[in-house]
Amino acid sequence: MTRNTVWKPSLVALALGAAACGQQSGRDYQGESLFTLRGTVTVPKELAGEDLVPVLTFNLQPPPEGGYSLEIVDVAVEGSFPSNFRLDIYEPPPEVTLHYRDGLPHFAVAHLSAMPRSHPSRLTSVVLREGDLAVERLCTVDESRCFEKKTRCVGEYAEECSVVSTSGDTGLLSAGYSADTAIAYAPEPIEADSAIAFQFNWGDAIPAGYQLFHETNVVVTSDGPPDLEACLAEAAEKANEDYNATHGTNHAAGAPWDSREFPWEYMVQERIRQRELGCLRPSFRRLADPATPLRITLVPLDSESS
């Protein structure tokens, strides 16, 4: 799931409780599937032999200070996970997952992951600092099961980190998540040129229901300027002028937004200006055919890309 104006969840847990290795079928008929995903998942080689099941994990809002909360939702799966499987979702996600960001329409974002068969339905992580030690505690809601990891970071910017120790219930750990692929759900259609549309679909409208999104890592320049940074700076300045003119404010371009809530209206205007100037940099874009088999690599949750 977001920092600056494009968010990525730092630990995403999309739980789709399911059957694991070997043939996984035989569930009772549950009605018409609302969403189907076919594909093959590559898990970190050190976990390749583990008894893992596919899950979808949702970042809950608001997150605890210095941490995150994950909702884990079960799904039906057929085939041989993690290779050549099919998963189906038959129900909308829980209401608690739909609060993507304050001030925005209901919208839920999940990532495909793999967890031990005994995974819980919700996890909370909090990171505490003890000098140069970072202590992360991952626990169930009632704290009956916890996992703790201590990491020491040194260097001018604390960029050199090493794990000092781990302890607790490893059954809470994920094998990683699909950093470049997300499954989202909208109870109602999302309008074009809105905050969510610009974050997930290049400003295009998003239909109601489940949708599959893939990270683009594409800069749209066409005949745009050669200096991307200058283009983005110009877009931000113009958007700031637009915002001040509309609201009668004197916010300085590039300055932080005080202590007030970040104005989504400004972010939308900035994206519109980026599009006009040819330097729009969207994060995700909707895939029109989610039934096409995908090859997905799970990224460790503590990697830089998370």
C-alpha positions as CSV (number, residue, x, y, z in Angstrom):
1,M,0.0,0.0,0.0
2,T,2.1,5.2,0.2
3,R,4.4,7.8,0.9
4,N,5.0,11.0,-0.9
5,T,2.1,10.7,-3.4
6,V,2.5,7.1,-4.5
7,W,2.2,4.5,-1.8
8,K,3.6,1.1,-1.5
9,P,2.7,-1.0,1.5
10,S,5.8,-1.8,3.5
11,L,4.5,-5.2,4.6
12,V,1.7,-6.4,2.6
13,A,-0.3,-9.4,3.6
14,L,-3.1,-10.3,1.3
15,A,-4.5,-13.5,2.7
16,L,-6.4,-15.9,0.7
17,G,-6.5,-19.0,2.9
18,A,-6.3,-22.0,0.6
19,A,-5.1,-25.5,0.1
20,A,-1.4,-25.8,-0.6
21,C,0.9,-28.2,-2.4
22,G,-0.3,-31.0,-4.6
23,Q,-3.7,-31.1,-6.2
24,Q,-5.9,-28.5,-4.5
25,S,-9.5,-28.8,-5.5
26,G,-12.7,-30.5,-4.3
27,R,-14.3,-27.5,-2.6
28,D,-18.0,-27.3,-2.5
29,Y,-19.6,-25.1,-5.2
30,Q,-19.6,-21.5,-3.9
31,G,-21.4,-19.7,-6.7
32,E,-19.9,-17.6,-9.4
33,S,-16.3,-16.4,-8.9
34,L,-16.0,-12.6,-8.6
35,F,-12.3,-12.8,-9.6
36,T,-10.0,-15.4,-11.1
37,L,-6.2,-15.4,-11.2
38,R,-4.1,-18.1,-13.0
39,G,-0.3,-18.3,-12.8
40,T,2.9,-19.5,-11.2
41,V,4.5,-18.0,-8.2
42,T,8.3,-18.1,-7.5
43,V,9.0,-18.1,-3.7
44,P,12.4,-17.5,-2.2
45,K,14.5,-20.6,-2.7
46,E,15.2,-21.0,1.1
47,L,11.4,-21.5,1.5
48,A,10.7,-23.5,-1.6
49,G,10.2,-26.7,0.3
50,E,7.9,-25.2,3.0
51,D,4.2,-26.1,3.2
52,L,2.9,-22.7,2.0
53,V,-0.6,-21.6,0.9
54,P,-1.4,-18.6,-1.3
55,V,-2.9,-15.7,0.5
56,L,-4.0,-12.1,-0.1
57,T,-2.9,-9.5,2.4
58,F,-4.5,-6.1,2.9
59,N,-2.8,-3.2,4.8
60,L,-5.3,-1.8,7.3
61,Q,-5.8,1.9,7.9
62,P,-4.8,3.7,10.0
63,P,-1.6,1.7,10.7
64,P,-0.2,1.7,14.2
65,E,2.6,4.2,14.8
66,G,5.8,2.8,13.4
67,G,4.2,-0.3,12.1
68,Y,1.4,-1.9,10.1
69,S,-1.7,-4.1,10.4
70,L,-2.6,-6.8,7.9
71,E,-5.9,-8.5,7.2
72,I,-5.5,-12.0,5.8
73,V,-8.4,-13.4,3.7
74,D,-8.9,-16.9,2.5
75,V,-9.4,-17.8,-1.1
76,A,-10.2,-20.9,-3.1
77,V,-7.3,-22.5,-5.0
78,E,-7.0,-25.3,-7.6
79,G,-4.0,-26.8,-9.2
80,S,-0.5,-27.2,-7.7
81,F,0.6,-24.1,-5.8
82,P,3.0,-22.4,-6.3
83,S,3.1,-23.6,-9.9
84,N,0.2,-23.7,-12.4
85,F,-2.6,-22.8,-10.0
86,R,-5.9,-21.0,-10.2
87,L,-7.4,-19.0,-7.4
88,D,-10.9,-17.7,-7.2
89,I,-12.5,-15.1,-5.0
90,Y,-16.2,-15.5,-4.3
91,E,-16.9,-12.6,-1.9
92,P,-16.0,-8.9,-1.5
93,P,-13.2,-8.2,0.9
94,P,-14.1,-7.5,4.6
95,E,-15.4,-4.0,5.2
96,V,-12.4,-3.2,7.4
97,T,-10.1,-3.5,4.3
98,L,-12.0,-0.9,2.2
99,H,-10.7,2.2,4.0
100,Y,-7.7,2.7,1.7
101,R,-7.1,6.3,2.7
102,D,-9.0,8.9,4.7
103,G,-10.9,11.3,2.5
104,L,-11.0,8.9,-0.5
105,P,-13.8,6.5,-1.8
106,H,-13.9,3.0,-0.4
107,F,-11.1,0.9,-2.1
108,A,-9.2,-2.1,-1.0
109,V,-5.7,-3.1,-2.2
110,A,-4.2,-6.6,-1.6
111,H,-1.0,-8.4,-2.7
112,L,-0.6,-12.0,-3.4
113,S,1.6,-13.7,-0.8
114,A,2.4,-17.2,0.5
115,M,2.2,-18.1,4.2
116,P,2.2,-21.2,6.3
117,R,-1.0,-23.2,6.4
118,S,-1.6,-22.1,10.0
119,H,-1.6,-18.4,9.3
120,P,-3.9,-16.1,11.4
121,S,-6.5,-13.8,10.0
122,R,-4.8,-10.6,11.2
123,L,-1.3,-9.5,12.1
124,T,0.1,-6.3,13.6
125,S,3.7,-5.3,13.4
126,V,5.3,-2.6,15.6
127,V,9.0,-1.5,15.4
128,L,10.7,-0.2,18.5
129,R,14.1,1.5,18.6
130,E,16.8,0.7,21.1
131,G,19.8,2.7,20.2
132,D,21.1,1.3,16.9
133,L,18.8,-1.7,17.3
134,A,15.4,-1.9,15.6
135,V,13.1,-4.4,17.3
136,E,10.2,-5.6,15.2
137,R,7.4,-7.5,16.9
138,L,4.9,-9.3,14.6
139,C,1.9,-10.5,16.6
140,T,-1.7,-11.8,16.4
141,V,-4.3,-9.4,17.7
142,D,-4.5,-11.1,21.1
143,E,-0.6,-11.4,21.2
144,S,-1.0,-15.2,21.8
145,R,1.5,-15.7,18.9
146,C,4.4,-13.4,18.2
147,F,7.6,-13.3,16.3
148,E,10.5,-10.9,17.1
149,K,13.4,-9.8,15.0
150,K,16.3,-7.5,16.1
151,T,18.2,-5.7,13.4
152,R,21.3,-3.4,13.9
153,C,21.9,-0.6,11.4
154,V,25.1,1.4,11.2
155,G,26.6,3.9,8.8
156,E,26.1,7.6,8.2
157,Y,22.5,7.0,7.2
158,A,22.0,3.7,9.0
159,E,22.2,2.0,5.6
160,E,24.2,-1.1,6.7
161,C,21.9,-3.5,8.5
162,S,22.3,-7.0,9.8
163,V,19.9,-9.3,11.7
164,V,21.1,-9.8,15.3
165,S,18.5,-12.3,16.4
166,T,15.1,-13.8,15.8
167,S,12.7,-15.6,18.1
168,G,9.1,-16.7,18.4
169,D,6.5,-18.2,16.1
170,T,7.8,-18.5,12.5
171,G,4.3,-19.6,11.4
172,L,3.4,-15.9,11.3
173,L,6.0,-15.1,8.6
174,S,5.2,-14.6,5.0
175,A,7.4,-15.9,2.1
176,G,7.1,-12.5,0.5
177,Y,4.6,-10.6,-1.5
178,S,3.9,-9.7,-5.2
179,A,5.4,-6.2,-5.1
180,D,4.6,-5.5,-8.8
181,T,1.1,-7.1,-8.9
182,A,-1.9,-6.0,-6.8
183,I,-5.5,-7.1,-6.6
184,A,-7.9,-4.2,-5.8
185,Y,-11.6,-4.0,-5.1
186,A,-13.9,-1.0,-5.5
187,P,-17.6,-1.3,-4.3
188,E,-18.5,1.5,-6.7
189,P,-16.8,2.7,-9.9
190,I,-13.8,5.0,-9.4
191,E,-14.1,8.2,-11.5
192,A,-11.4,9.2,-14.0
193,D,-8.9,11.9,-13.0
194,S,-9.5,11.1,-9.3
195,A,-6.9,10.5,-6.6
196,I,-7.3,6.7,-6.7
197,A,-7.5,6.6,-10.5
198,F,-4.1,8.5,-10.8
199,Q,-2.5,6.2,-8.2
200,F,-3.6,3.0,-9.8
201,N,-4.6,3.5,-13.4
202,W,-2.9,6.5,-15.0
203,G,-6.0,8.6,-14.3
204,D,-8.3,6.3,-16.2
205,A,-11.6,5.3,-14.6
206,I,-11.7,2.0,-12.6
207,P,-14.8,-0.3,-12.9
208,A,-16.5,-1.6,-9.7
209,G,-15.5,-5.1,-8.4
210,Y,-12.1,-6.8,-8.3
211,Q,-9.4,-5.6,-10.7
212,L,-5.8,-6.7,-11.3
213,F,-3.1,-4.1,-11.4
214,H,0.5,-4.4,-12.5
215,E,3.3,-1.9,-11.7
216,T,4.3,-0.1,-14.8
217,N,7.7,1.5,-14.0
218,V,7.1,3.5,-17.2
219,V,7.7,7.2,-17.7
220,V,5.3,8.6,-20.3
221,T,7.3,11.1,-22.2
222,S,6.1,10.7,-25.9
223,D,7.3,14.2,-27.1
224,G,7.9,15.3,-23.5
225,P,10.9,17.1,-22.1
226,P,14.3,15.4,-21.9
227,D,14.8,16.5,-18.3
228,L,12.4,14.5,-16.2
229,E,13.2,16.2,-12.9
230,A,12.7,19.6,-14.3
231,C,9.4,18.5,-15.8
232,L,8.1,17.1,-12.5
233,A,9.2,20.3,-10.7
234,E,7.4,22.4,-13.2
235,A,4.2,20.3,-12.8
236,A,4.4,20.6,-9.0
237,E,4.9,24.4,-9.2
238,K,1.9,24.8,-11.6
239,A,-0.3,22.5,-9.4
240,N,0.7,24.6,-6.4
241,E,-0.3,27.8,-8.2
242,D,-3.7,26.2,-9.1
243,Y,-4.3,25.1,-5.5
244,N,-3.4,28.6,-4.1
245,A,-5.6,30.3,-6.7
246,T,-8.6,28.1,-5.9
247,H,-8.3,28.2,-2.1
248,G,-6.8,31.6,-1.5
249,T,-3.7,30.2,0.2
250,N,0.0,31.0,0.0
251,H,1.5,27.6,0.1
252,A,5.1,27.7,-1.3
253,A,5.9,25.2,-4.0
254,G,7.9,22.3,-2.7
255,A,7.2,23.1,1.0
256,P,5.7,20.4,3.3
257,W,1.9,20.6,3.8
258,D,2.1,21.9,7.4
259,S,0.3,19.6,9.9
260,R,-2.9,19.4,8.0
261,E,-4.1,16.4,6.1
262,F,-2.5,16.2,2.7
263,P,-4.9,17.6,0.1
264,W,-5.9,15.0,-2.4
265,E,-7.1,17.8,-4.7
266,Y,-3.5,19.0,-5.0
267,M,-2.2,15.5,-5.8
268,V,-4.8,15.2,-8.6
269,Q,-3.9,18.6,-10.0
270,E,-0.2,17.7,-9.9
271,R,-0.9,14.5,-11.9
272,I,-3.0,16.4,-14.4
273,R,-0.1,18.9,-14.9
274,Q,2.4,16.0,-15.3
275,R,0.2,14.5,-18.0
276,E,0.0,17.8,-19.8
277,L,3.8,18.3,-19.7
278,G,4.5,14.6,-20.7
279,C,6.1,13.4,-17.5
280,L,3.3,11.5,-15.8
281,R,4.7,8.6,-13.7
282,P,1.9,6.4,-12.6
283,S,2.7,3.5,-10.3
284,F,0.2,0.8,-11.4
285,R,-2.1,0.2,-14.3
286,R,-5.1,-2.1,-14.7
287,L,-4.6,-5.3,-16.7
288,A,-7.6,-5.9,-19.0
289,D,-7.4,-9.7,-18.9
290,P,-6.6,-11.0,-15.4
291,A,-7.4,-14.6,-16.6
292,T,-4.1,-14.7,-18.6
293,P,-1.6,-16.8,-16.6
294,L,1.0,-14.7,-14.8
295,R,4.5,-15.4,-13.5
296,I,4.8,-13.7,-10.2
297,T,7.9,-13.5,-8.0
298,L,7.4,-12.9,-4.3
299,V,9.7,-10.2,-2.8
300,P,10.9,-10.6,0.8
301,L,8.9,-8.2,3.0
302,D,12.1,-6.5,4.3
303,S,13.5,-5.8,0.9
304,E,14.1,-2.3,-0.4
305,S,11.2,-2.6,-2.8
306,S,8.7,-3.0,-0.1
